[in-house]
Amino acid sequence: MSELHISVIFPTRNRASTLSKALESLLAQTMPLDRFEVIVADNGSTDDTAEICRNFSKQFPHFQYLFVAKPGLHQGRHAGMDAAGAPILTFADDDIVAFPSWLSGISEAFQDPSVGLVGGKNLPQWESNPPHWVWEKWFTSRVKWGQRLGELSLIDFGSEIQEIDPYYVYGCNFSIRKSILTDSKGFHPDGMPQDLIAYRGDGESYVSGFVKRAGYKTLYHPDASVYHLVPTSRMTEDYFCRRAFNQGVSDSFASVRARGCPDTHEPVPNWKRLLTKLWNNNILRRDIIRLQEDLEASELDRSVKRSYRRGYLFHQEMCRESSEILQWTLRPHYLGS
């Protein structure tokens, strides 16, 4: 019997049709089926997700279906982590379609014992023809390794294996050693329903930061790649603004944890703020550059920035007004929460 090498974990909720396509793509992997297991963590679905999983469980040698009633993406991720029997954990969204080489590429990347985190391409699978501004953002949003569009979790860093910053391994295609994830105490809250958005955290970004601080390498492997569905509903200005608001909440969460409290609520006089910035290594010059960038930005970019700011301030205010939210934000970890 082959050694179990990778546990593939799909947190999901009410997306049986896309989950079915994701599971179908695993049947076509170049890695033998008996070398990996599939774990579906059902985060409270009311559709036919359970039936889909029953059918697929007959096609995989190793398959687990877990029902996780508590809301939040981290709940499904942690349930999958606890149930996993392999040393490598691959977390994926329920709307990906994996390259046939996906798991083999992940396995190859982890042959280096200094590698702690692995990602690959997340290429768009457009549900409909994107508007021009989405195309423009996808092809012009670049970092030093290649192109990426964080709002849609898209990445293409080319055809070469390379070491990258761990923050560019997005949650839809996120592979990590189980021992490292255990040491990090798991993921922070993410994927909260909008009515519980004040409980949102920084998700896998926290784990990426732990990997970086611990000195492990993060590897981009072009074989470890997926197609990621981009629904028509996400190719709108409203979605980009909502995503920015949620990111503001996440960044506020990280700030409160780092400081141990929310930002001060007392207004700082403009003259004092100006003198402080001049004193602190001429930061004012940086602000002038940012102001120029704002003036040159598109109306969409300005709307996105405003939405991000609203999300940040919303979470800060919630932490000031609600002891429950503040205590949640400052929890040591979220395992078993």
N, C-alpha and C positions, 0 to 999 in steps of 0.2 A: 504493500500500500504506500502511495506517495505521501510525502510529508506535506501537511497543510501549511502554505506559505503566506497567503494573503486573505484577510477577511474584508470583503467588500460590503460597506454599510450604506444602506439607502434610508435615511429618514424620509417619511412621506406623509401626506395628508390629502385625501380626496383628489388624487391625480392618477387614477388607475390606468388610464389610457397611455399617458406618457411613461409611467412606471413599466408598463408592459413592453414598450419599445426599448427601454433601458435594459431590462432583463433579457430580452431577445438578443441584444448586442453582446451580452456576456456568453451566450451559447456559441458565439462565433470567435471566441478568443483563441489566439495561438497557444496560450498556456493551457495545458491539460485541465479538464474540469475538476479532476480530483485533487488539484493542487491549491484550489481556492474555495472559500465558502462565501455564500451570499446571505446577508442578514438584512431583512426589511423591518425597520422600526416604524410601525404604523402609529402616527401621532394623533389618533382619534378619528380616523376616516369613517364616513357614513356611506361611501359608495361601495363598489364591488372590489376594493383593494384586497380584502381577505380571500375572495374567491380566485382572483388573479394569482395570488401567491400560492394557493393550494395547487393550482394547475402547474405552475412553474416548479414547485417543490419536487415534482415527479421527474423533472428533467435535469436537476442538479444533484450530484452525490452529497453535497453539503449545503443545506438550505435551512434558515431559521426565520420564522415569522414572529415578531414581537408586537404586542399591542401596548402602547404607551398612552395612557389617558391624559396625563398632565400636558398643558400647552407649552410650546417653546421648542425650537429646533434643538437646543442643547439637551433636552430630555431624550429625544430620539437618538442623538449622537452618543450620549452616555449609556443608554440601554444597549446600544450596539457594541460599544467599547467593552462593557461588562460581559457580554455574551460571547465576544470574539475569542476564537481559539488559536489564531495565527499571530506571529510576531509583528507583522506589518498590517496596519489598518488603513484602508482606502475608503474615505468618505466621499460620497457622490450625491449630487442632486437627482431627484427622480425624473428630471426632464433632459438627461444627457443620453447620447448614443455613443458608445465607446468605440474607438478604433479597434480593429482586431488585435493589434499589438499592444493595447493599453496595459494589461497586467504584466505582460512580458517586459515591457519597458520599465514599469515600476520596479519589478524584481531586479532587473539589471542595474538600475540606479542605486539600489540599496546594497549592492555587492560591496561597495565602499563602506566600511564600518563607521566612518566619520560623517556619513550622510544621515541626517535626521528627518528631513522633509523633502518630498518630491512632488513636482507638478509637471504639467505639459501644456500643450495647446488647448485652449477652450475656444473652438471655432464656432461662428454663428450658424445656427440652423434657423433661418428666417421663416416665420409663419406666413408672412406676406412681404411684398416688396417694401423695403424700408424707405421712409422719406429721406430726402437728400441730406438733411442735417445729421441724421443718424449715420449714413454712409461717411459723411465728412468727418464726424467725430471718430468713427472706427479707424479710418485710414490716416488720420492726422494726430491722434492721441498716442504719443510715443514716450518711452523711457529709453535708457541706454541699451537695454537688451532687445527692444523691438516694440511692436505696437500692442496697445492694450486699451480697453474701454471698461473701466471699473464699474460704471453704472449698470452694465449688462454682464459683468463677470467674464469678459472676453479677453483672450490673450493669444498672441502669436509671436513667439520669440525666435522663429526660424527653425532651421533643420539641423542645428548643431547642439550637442549636449553642452551645457554651461552651468556654472554656479551663479545663482541669482539671489536677490534679496527675498527673504521668506514671506514678506508681505505681498508678493506677487504670485503666491500659490493660493488661489481662491477656493472657497469652500465647496464648489461644485466638482472639484477634482483635486482632492487634498489627501495625500498619503504620508503617513508618519509611523515611526516605530512605536509600538504599543508601550514599551518601557518608558519612552520619553513623554508620551501623553499622560501616562500614569504619574510620572514625576511632576508634571505641570499641574496636576490636580484637575485636568480636564478643561472643557470649553467653558466660556462665559455665555450668558444668555444671548439668544439670537432668535430671529424668526418668530417674534412674539406677535400675536394678533394685534391689530391696530388699537383696539380698546384697552390693551395692556402694554402699550408702547413705552410707558414710563419704566417698565421692568426690563426693557431691552438693554443688552450690554454690548461688548465688543467682540462677541463670538469667537471665531477662529483666529482673529487678529491677536488676541491675547496669547494663544498657543504659538503663533508665529514669532511673537516677541520673546517668548520663553526659549524657543529654539535658537534664536539669535543670541540672546544673553548667555545661554549655556555653551555657545561656541560650536554648535553642530553646523555642518554644511547644508545648504538647500540647493537641490539640483533640479534643473529643467531638463527633461528628456523628451525629445520630439515624438518618440514612440508612445509615450504615456499620455496620450491625447484623447480628447472627446469632442463631439459636437454638442453644443448647448442650445436648446430651444430658446428663441427670442420671440415670445408671443407678440401679436399686434398691439395688445394692450400695454406693452412696455415700450413701444416706440412712439411715445407721446411726451409732450412737455410736462403734463401733469405727473406722469410716472417718474420722470427725472427729478422733479421737484420733491415728490414724496420720498424718493430714495435719498435725496440730499437731506431732507428733514430727519429721516431715520439715522443717517450717518452722523448728523449733528448730535442726536441723542447718544449714539455710541461713543462719540468723542468726549461728550460731557461725562459719561459713565467712567471712561478711562481717566479723565482729569480728576474727578471726585475721588477715585480710588488712589490716585497718585498723591493727592493733597491730603486725603483723609477727611475732606469736607468740601462743600460747594464753594464756588468763588464768592468773594465778598459782595455783599449786597449794597454797600455804601458807595454812592457815586463819587468819582474822583474829579476834582475841578480840572477844567481843560488846561489851565496854566501849569498845574502840578504834573499832569500827565505828560505835557510837552517837555518840561524840565527833566522829568524822569527818563524819558526816551533819549533826550540829548545827552544826559549823563551816562546812560547805558550804551556806550560805544556807537553813538550816532545812529540809532535805530530809525530815527525820523526819515533818513534817506530811503530806507527800505519801504516805509509807509508811502512815501511819495511815488515810488515805483509801482507799488500796489494800486494806488489811486489811478495812475495812468493806465494800468492794465484794466481796471474796472471801467474806465471811460471808453477803452477800445473794445471791450467785450461785447458780445451780442446780448440782446435782451434776454434770451434764454439763459445765458451764462449768469447774468445778473439775477434772474429769478431763482436760479439754482443756488447761488450764494446766499440770497435772502432766506430761502427755505432752510438751508443748512444752519444759518444763524438762529432761526426760529426754533429749530429742533434742539440746538445746544442750549439756548436760553430756557426752553420749556423744561428740559430735564434738570437744569440747575435750579429752577424755581420749585420743581417737584421735590427735589432733595432738601430745599430749605423749608418747605411747608409740611412735608410728610415724613415723620420719623420712620414709617414703614419702608418707604422708598429709599431713604438714606441707609437704613440698616441692610436692606437688600443689596444695595450698590456696594456696600463695604463688607459683604460676606467674604470669609477667607477663600471659599470655593463654592461651586454649585453642584457638586456631586450629591445625588440623592435629594436635590431640592424639589 
